[in-house]
Amino acid sequence: MKIETVLMDVDGTMTGCYPGKQTHSPMHLLEELVMKRYGTARAQASARILACGDCNTHCLSEFLGQLQIPAEAYFRVLCDDLKNCLFIPEDTKTFFRFLRNKGIRLFTATTNSEFMTRAKLSAGGVEADAEKCEWFAGYYSGCFFGDPEGKFSPDFYPAIMRHGKFDPETTMMVGDEPRRDMEPAMRAGIRYGVNIDRQQTEAVLQKDCGYFINSLTVLQSLIN
């Protein structure tokens, strides 16, 4: 495979979850910061947040300025909460290094906001903060194009390809849910679709025009 650009899902693809562990919602955590900042009850904090904009087309981190909540404070509570339930598999970290060494650009294609992606990576031990993460050339979140359907919009992947001016022949999409990741990406013209299932017995299978792998390390051997 000749690859210049990799689009990559976050949950279940870059990350893993500890069984039985749960986190609070990002909204819940932001409400608590607003409650503390303004001395209000949760209902009033929620109303203040919702007054900042449409949560279907905006990421909560976009409201921090209006709410006068420091980005670092929100980032810190997210990370502290996420540490209880997720981790970053070693093959993810190795894959990041591999892509950088090969000069291949990495972008997210995920429901997660840019801010949340960095929080999850940081919680899992990857160097990232509220402002940056060295491994990514850019982020395509569900709210990036202002479409209420987000990643689940039929136009999500076509819009990414138009916006990034990516060559579909040298672009790859990596995810863990074929119907949400690989299949719509390939319908948008992306040549290479990859699904990762770390519980899969076989190292790699090729079917439905896509690749099914059990480790991102396996994927490295397929990329020229």
Residue frames relative to the residue before (quaternion, step in Angstrom):
aa qw qx qy qz dx dy dz
M 1.0000 0.0000 0.0000 0.0000 0.00 0.00 0.00
K 0.2024 -0.7385 0.6283 0.1371 3.54 -0.97 0.87
I 0.0149 0.8321 -0.5481 0.0833 3.56 -0.32 1.28
E 0.1439 -0.7814 0.6033 0.0680 3.55 -1.01 0.94
T 0.7982 0.1550 -0.0444 0.5805 3.57 1.15 -0.69
V 0.0940 -0.7683 0.6308 0.0546 3.56 -0.99 0.88
L 0.1633 -0.7241 0.6645 0.0862 3.53 -1.00 1.00
M 0.0207 -0.8429 0.5349 -0.0537 3.56 -0.80 0.96
D 0.4282 -0.6667 0.5618 0.2377 3.52 -1.05 0.93
V 0.4282 -0.7071 0.5035 0.2512 3.59 -1.22 0.40
D 0.7798 0.3669 -0.2058 0.4637 3.59 0.37 -1.24
G 0.8269 0.1554 -0.1479 0.5198 3.56 -0.69 1.12
T 0.6838 0.4267 -0.2689 0.5273 3.56 1.28 -0.26
M 0.7562 0.2607 -0.1430 0.5829 3.55 0.80 -1.06
T 0.7827 0.3255 -0.1381 0.5122 3.55 1.10 -0.74
G 0.1901 -0.7182 0.6463 0.1743 3.52 -1.41 0.18
C 0.3001 -0.7612 0.5491 0.1705 3.58 -1.21 0.43
Y 0.4386 -0.6572 0.5430 0.2844 3.54 -1.14 0.70
P 0.5144 -0.6691 0.4349 0.3139 3.62 -0.78 0.97
G 0.8468 0.2140 -0.1610 0.4595 3.54 -1.05 0.86
K 0.5965 0.5674 -0.3673 0.4328 3.57 1.24 -0.03
Q 0.0988 -0.7983 0.5931 0.0327 3.57 -1.04 0.79
T 0.2631 -0.7422 0.5933 0.1672 3.53 -1.27 0.46
H 0.5256 -0.5621 0.5080 0.3869 3.53 -1.33 0.12
S 0.5584 -0.5935 0.4430 0.3738 3.57 -1.15 0.48
P 0.6153 -0.5421 0.4123 0.3970 3.62 -1.15 0.49
M 0.6198 0.5424 -0.3415 0.4528 3.58 1.08 -0.73
H 0.6363 0.5371 -0.3207 0.4515 3.58 0.94 -0.88
L 0.6901 0.4785 -0.2832 0.4632 3.57 0.89 -0.92
L 0.6491 0.4940 -0.3240 0.4793 3.58 1.03 -0.72
E 0.5985 0.5571 -0.3576 0.4512 3.58 1.03 -0.71
E 0.6625 0.5126 -0.3168 0.4449 3.59 0.91 -0.85
L 0.6393 0.5073 -0.3277 0.4760 3.59 1.03 -0.71
V 0.6560 0.4964 -0.3057 0.4793 3.58 1.01 -0.82
M 0.6100 0.5497 -0.3456 0.4541 3.59 1.02 -0.76
K 0.6857 0.4769 -0.2741 0.4766 3.55 0.93 -0.93
R 0.6603 0.5293 -0.3066 0.4357 3.57 0.97 -0.90
Y 0.8163 0.2634 -0.1075 0.5026 3.59 0.87 -0.95
G 0.4255 -0.7261 0.4545 0.2919 3.59 1.25 -0.05
T 0.4754 0.6719 -0.4325 0.3680 3.57 1.05 0.77
A 0.5781 -0.5500 0.4662 0.3820 3.55 -1.33 0.15
R 0.6965 -0.4898 0.3135 0.4204 3.58 -1.24 0.34
A 0.6366 0.5392 -0.3452 0.4299 3.61 0.90 -0.81
Q 0.6741 0.4786 -0.2927 0.4805 3.59 0.96 -0.84
A 0.6232 0.5298 -0.3364 0.4667 3.58 1.06 -0.73
S 0.6436 0.5213 -0.3127 0.4651 3.58 0.97 -0.86
A 0.6612 0.5071 -0.3047 0.4613 3.58 0.93 -0.90
R 0.6338 0.5308 -0.3277 0.4574 3.58 1.02 -0.77
I 0.6502 0.5081 -0.3076 0.4737 3.58 1.00 -0.84
L 0.6917 0.4908 -0.2819 0.4486 3.58 0.82 -1.00
A 0.6114 0.5586 -0.3465 0.4406 3.58 1.17 -0.53
C 0.5848 0.6082 -0.3631 0.3953 3.59 1.24 -0.34
G 0.7649 -0.2772 0.2080 0.5430 3.58 1.13 -0.52
D 0.6539 -0.5180 0.3957 0.3842 3.52 -1.38 0.07
C 0.3477 -0.7646 0.5095 0.1869 3.58 -0.57 1.15
N 0.5872 0.5706 -0.3761 0.4337 3.60 1.24 -0.19
T 0.7831 0.2747 -0.1468 0.5383 3.57 1.17 -0.46
H 0.7229 0.3367 -0.2259 0.5595 3.58 1.30 0.06
C 0.4231 -0.6696 0.5489 0.2671 3.56 -1.18 0.62
L 0.6043 -0.5989 0.3819 0.3610 3.59 -1.00 0.78
S 0.6161 0.5693 -0.3490 0.4178 3.59 1.04 -0.72
E 0.5791 0.5878 -0.3707 0.4263 3.60 1.21 -0.43
F 0.6778 0.5061 -0.2850 0.4509 3.60 1.20 -0.45
L 0.4475 0.7391 -0.4357 0.2523 3.59 1.23 -0.26
G 0.6344 0.5375 -0.3361 0.4423 3.59 0.98 -0.78
Q 0.6666 0.4980 -0.2951 0.4695 3.58 0.91 -0.94
L 0.7145 0.4532 -0.2436 0.4741 3.55 1.04 -0.81
Q 0.3346 -0.7610 0.4775 0.2844 3.57 1.33 -0.25
I 0.4090 0.6540 -0.5028 0.3901 3.51 0.99 1.01
P 0.4258 -0.7063 0.4921 0.2787 3.65 -0.65 0.99
A 0.5458 -0.6380 0.4373 0.3221 3.56 -0.92 0.93
E 0.6528 0.5316 -0.3201 0.4345 3.57 0.97 -0.85
A 0.6253 0.5402 -0.3414 0.4479 3.60 1.07 -0.69
Y 0.6704 0.4782 -0.2951 0.4845 3.59 0.95 -0.87
F 0.6263 0.5433 -0.3274 0.4532 3.57 1.01 -0.85
R 0.6689 0.5206 -0.2971 0.4397 3.57 0.92 -0.93
V 0.6933 0.4571 -0.3028 0.4677 3.63 0.86 -0.86
L 0.5979 0.5461 -0.3599 0.4635 3.58 1.11 -0.61
C 0.6764 0.5007 -0.2920 0.4545 3.57 0.85 -1.00
D 0.6559 0.5210 -0.3167 0.4450 3.57 0.90 -0.91
D 0.6744 0.4839 -0.2888 0.4770 3.57 1.04 -0.79
L 0.6817 0.5142 -0.2849 0.4355 3.58 0.94 -0.92
K 0.5703 0.6184 -0.3764 0.3882 3.59 1.11 -0.62
N 0.6284 0.5705 -0.3274 0.4152 3.57 1.17 -0.56
C 0.8204 0.2897 -0.1182 0.4786 3.59 1.09 -0.55
L 0.8027 0.2774 -0.1678 0.5005 3.63 1.03 -0.42
F 0.1059 -0.7585 0.6381 0.0798 3.51 -1.34 0.34
I 0.3815 -0.6863 0.5625 0.2588 3.56 -1.28 0.29
P 0.3814 -0.7367 0.5053 0.2376 3.63 -0.49 1.13
E 0.6110 -0.5828 0.3958 0.3611 3.55 -1.13 0.64
D 0.6357 0.5379 -0.3547 0.4252 3.60 1.02 -0.67
T 0.5760 0.5590 -0.3791 0.4604 3.60 1.19 -0.44
K 0.6736 0.4961 -0.2975 0.4600 3.57 0.83 -0.97
T 0.6515 0.5113 -0.3065 0.4693 3.57 1.00 -0.86
F 0.6449 0.5301 -0.3140 0.4522 3.57 1.02 -0.84
F 0.6092 0.5450 -0.3464 0.4602 3.59 1.01 -0.77
R 0.6831 0.4837 -0.2862 0.4663 3.57 0.86 -0.96
F 0.6249 0.5497 -0.3276 0.4471 3.56 1.02 -0.85
L 0.6740 0.4996 -0.3012 0.4531 3.59 0.84 -0.96
R 0.6606 0.5013 -0.3171 0.4601 3.57 0.91 -0.85
N 0.6675 0.5059 -0.3056 0.4529 3.57 0.93 -0.85
K 0.6898 0.4588 -0.2676 0.4920 3.58 1.16 -0.62
G 0.4491 -0.6977 0.4444 0.3378 3.58 1.27 -0.23
I 0.4381 0.6807 -0.4609 0.3638 3.59 1.20 0.55
R 0.3877 -0.7400 0.5059 0.2148 3.57 -0.79 1.04
L 0.1817 -0.7847 0.5882 0.0723 3.56 -1.00 0.92
F 0.0099 -0.7744 0.6315 -0.0382 3.55 -0.92 1.05
T 0.4169 -0.6587 0.5475 0.3043 3.57 -1.15 0.50
A 0.0282 -0.7221 0.6888 0.0572 3.53 -1.35 0.45
T 0.2958 0.7866 -0.4244 0.3371 3.51 0.29 1.35
T 0.5586 -0.5545 0.4835 0.3830 3.53 -1.31 0.22
N 0.6076 0.5967 -0.3461 0.3937 3.60 1.16 -0.57
S 0.4674 -0.6455 0.5220 0.3038 3.55 -1.08 0.72
E 0.6730 -0.4624 0.3842 0.4308 3.53 -1.31 0.26
F 0.6546 0.5263 -0.2935 0.4564 3.56 0.96 -0.95
M 0.6921 0.4752 -0.2739 0.4692 3.58 0.88 -0.97
T 0.6001 0.5551 -0.3607 0.4490 3.59 1.03 -0.72
R 0.6870 0.4720 -0.2901 0.4702 3.57 0.85 -0.93
A 0.6216 0.5367 -0.3451 0.4544 3.59 1.04 -0.70
K 0.6658 0.4980 -0.3073 0.4630 3.59 0.92 -0.86
L 0.6532 0.5052 -0.3160 0.4672 3.57 0.96 -0.83
S 0.6523 0.5142 -0.3086 0.4635 3.56 0.95 -0.90
A 0.6446 0.5283 -0.3163 0.4531 3.58 0.97 -0.88
G 0.7228 0.4344 -0.2357 0.4830 3.56 1.14 -0.67
G 0.6537 -0.5676 0.3005 0.4001 3.56 1.25 0.20
V 0.5174 0.5896 -0.4396 0.4375 3.59 1.25 0.24
E 0.5039 -0.6683 0.4486 0.3133 3.58 -0.91 0.89
A 0.3048 0.7084 -0.5748 0.2736 3.55 -0.55 1.25
D 0.0692 -0.7806 0.6178 0.0650 3.56 -1.18 0.53
A 0.7744 -0.3696 0.2355 0.4564 3.57 -1.27 -0.09
E 0.7496 0.4224 -0.2031 0.4675 3.58 1.14 -0.58
K 0.8417 0.0240 0.0512 0.5370 3.60 0.97 -0.68
C 0.0325 -0.7238 0.6853 0.0735 3.47 -1.49 0.24
E 0.4775 -0.7467 0.3929 0.2451 3.54 -0.54 1.19
W 0.6529 0.5812 -0.3141 0.3705 3.59 1.12 -0.57
F 0.7392 0.4520 -0.2199 0.4482 3.59 1.16 -0.50
A 0.3660 -0.7021 0.5725 0.2128 3.51 -1.15 0.81
G 0.7927 -0.1526 0.1078 0.5802 3.59 1.21 -0.43
Y 0.3253 -0.7444 0.5612 0.1585 3.53 -1.34 0.22
Y 0.0747 -0.7552 0.6498 0.0435 3.56 -0.94 0.94
S 0.0699 -0.8161 0.5733 -0.0208 3.53 -0.17 1.34
G 0.7012 -0.4675 0.3334 0.4226 3.54 -1.29 0.21
C 0.7379 0.4021 -0.2316 0.4901 3.58 1.09 -0.65
F 0.3716 0.7765 -0.4608 0.2158 3.60 1.26 -0.03
F 0.7856 0.3325 -0.1673 0.4943 3.58 0.89 -0.91
G 0.5109 -0.6831 0.4027 0.3320 3.59 1.26 0.18
D 0.4667 0.6560 -0.4525 0.3837 3.58 1.20 0.47
P 0.4753 -0.6980 0.4497 0.2910 3.64 -0.67 1.01
E 0.6507 0.5073 -0.3249 0.4622 3.62 1.13 -0.51
G 0.2912 -0.8089 0.4733 0.1920 3.57 1.27 -0.22
K 0.8424 -0.0841 0.0951 0.5236 3.54 -0.94 -0.95
F 0.6841 0.5039 -0.2827 0.4452 3.58 1.12 -0.59
S 0.4508 0.6615 -0.4613 0.3827 3.58 1.28 0.19
P 0.5323 -0.6271 0.4549 0.3412 3.63 -0.99 0.73
D 0.6997 0.4728 -0.2709 0.4621 3.59 1.16 -0.50
F 0.4003 0.7506 -0.4683 0.2388 3.62 1.22 -0.08
Y 0.7436 0.3959 -0.2422 0.4813 3.60 0.68 -1.00
P 0.6194 0.5120 -0.3660 0.4693 3.64 0.95 -0.64
A 0.6450 0.5196 -0.3237 0.4574 3.59 1.02 -0.79
I 0.6167 0.5340 -0.3425 0.4661 3.59 1.03 -0.74
M 0.6757 0.4997 -0.3003 0.4513 3.56 0.86 -0.94
R 0.6527 0.4956 -0.3166 0.4777 3.60 1.02 -0.75
H 0.6847 0.5037 -0.2923 0.4381 3.55 0.83 -1.00
G 0.7551 0.4011 -0.2101 0.4741 3.56 0.86 -0.96
K 0.2800 -0.7718 0.5099 0.2568 3.56 1.32 -0.33
F 0.2411 0.7976 -0.5098 0.2140 3.57 1.04 0.87
D 0.4358 -0.6478 0.5564 0.2842 3.54 -1.19 0.61
P 0.3896 -0.7524 0.4705 0.2464 3.63 -0.46 1.10
E 0.6194 0.5711 -0.3387 0.4190 3.58 1.16 -0.55
T 0.7708 0.2897 -0.1679 0.5420 3.59 1.19 -0.45
T 0.5470 0.5941 -0.3930 0.4398 3.56 1.25 0.54
M 0.1264 -0.7822 0.6089 0.0370 3.55 -1.10 0.83
M 0.1642 -0.7501 0.6307 0.1127 3.56 -1.14 0.74
V 0.0950 -0.7940 0.6002 0.0177 3.57 -0.83 1.05
G 0.1757 0.7852 -0.5766 0.1417 3.58 -0.74 1.02
D 0.4394 -0.6963 0.5000 0.2685 3.56 -1.31 -0.09
E 0.6974 0.3482 -0.2635 0.5683 3.58 1.30 0.12
P 0.3719 -0.7801 0.4463 0.2321 3.61 -0.09 1.23
R 0.7018 0.4841 -0.2893 0.4353 3.59 0.87 -0.89
R 0.7168 0.4194 -0.2385 0.5034 3.58 1.21 -0.49
D 0.7706 0.3532 -0.1524 0.5081 3.56 1.16 -0.63
M 0.8037 0.3364 -0.1750 0.4586 3.55 0.12 -1.32
E 0.7199 0.4833 -0.2803 0.4118 3.59 0.68 -1.07
P 0.7041 0.4251 -0.3045 0.4804 3.67 0.75 -0.83
A 0.5974 0.5558 -0.3657 0.4476 3.59 1.11 -0.59
M 0.6913 0.4633 -0.2821 0.4773 3.58 0.91 -0.87
R 0.6028 0.5337 -0.3654 0.4672 3.61 1.10 -0.53
A 0.6515 0.5058 -0.3029 0.4775 3.57 1.20 -0.57
G 0.6500 -0.5516 0.3047 0.4247 3.57 1.28 0.06
I 0.4594 0.6703 -0.4587 0.3595 3.58 1.27 -0.07
R 0.4421 -0.7510 0.4260 0.2432 3.55 -0.63 1.14
Y 0.8092 0.2590 -0.1088 0.5160 3.57 0.86 -0.94
G 0.0294 -0.7789 0.6262 -0.0166 3.54 -0.75 1.14
V 0.0578 -0.8080 0.5859 -0.0209 3.56 -0.84 1.02
N 0.1040 -0.7723 0.6243 0.0540 3.56 -0.99 0.90
I 0.1656 -0.7922 0.5811 0.0849 3.57 -0.85 0.99
D 0.0448 0.7397 -0.6690 0.0576 3.51 -1.03 0.97
R 0.2754 -0.8161 0.4862 0.1477 3.58 -0.17 1.26
Q 0.6297 0.5024 -0.3402 0.4852 3.59 1.30 -0.06
Q 0.4520 0.6948 -0.4462 0.3374 3.59 1.27 -0.10
T 0.4810 -0.6901 0.4634 0.2787 3.59 -0.91 0.92
E 0.7241 0.4191 -0.2372 0.4937 3.56 0.86 -0.99
A 0.5376 -0.6314 0.4538 0.3262 3.56 -1.05 0.76
V 0.7936 -0.1007 0.0888 0.5934 3.57 0.97 -0.86
L 0.0472 -0.7545 0.6545 0.0137 3.53 -1.12 0.83
Q 0.1702 -0.7625 0.6109 0.1280 3.57 -1.09 0.63
K 0.2542 0.7469 -0.5762 0.2134 3.56 -0.65 1.17
D 0.8138 0.1944 -0.1794 0.5175 3.53 -1.24 0.54
C 0.6396 -0.5613 0.2972 0.4331 3.56 1.13 0.79
G 0.6777 0.4582 -0.2992 0.4912 3.61 1.25 0.13
Y 0.4390 -0.6667 0.5383 0.2702 3.52 -1.37 0.13
F 0.1412 -0.7714 0.6182 0.0530 3.55 -0.94 0.97
I 0.0124 -0.8329 0.5490 -0.0687 3.58 -0.46 1.25
N 0.3508 -0.7365 0.5319 0.2271 3.57 -1.24 0.34
S 0.7776 0.1378 -0.1141 0.6028 3.57 1.30 0.15
L 0.4993 -0.6372 0.4921 0.3202 3.56 -1.10 0.67
T 0.5377 0.6053 -0.4042 0.4255 3.58 1.23 -0.34
V 0.6070 0.5487 -0.3374 0.4655 3.57 1.09 -0.76
L 0.6436 0.5509 -0.3198 0.4243 3.56 0.96 -0.89
Q 0.5875 0.5923 -0.3714 0.4076 3.57 1.04 -0.71
S 0.6756 0.5118 -0.2957 0.4408 3.58 0.98 -0.83
L 0.6620 0.5079 -0.3019 0.4611 3.60 1.25 -0.36
I 0.6570 0.5007 -0.3003 0.4770 3.57 1.26 -0.38
N 0.4498 -0.7012 0.4883 0.2599 3.56 -0.84 1.02
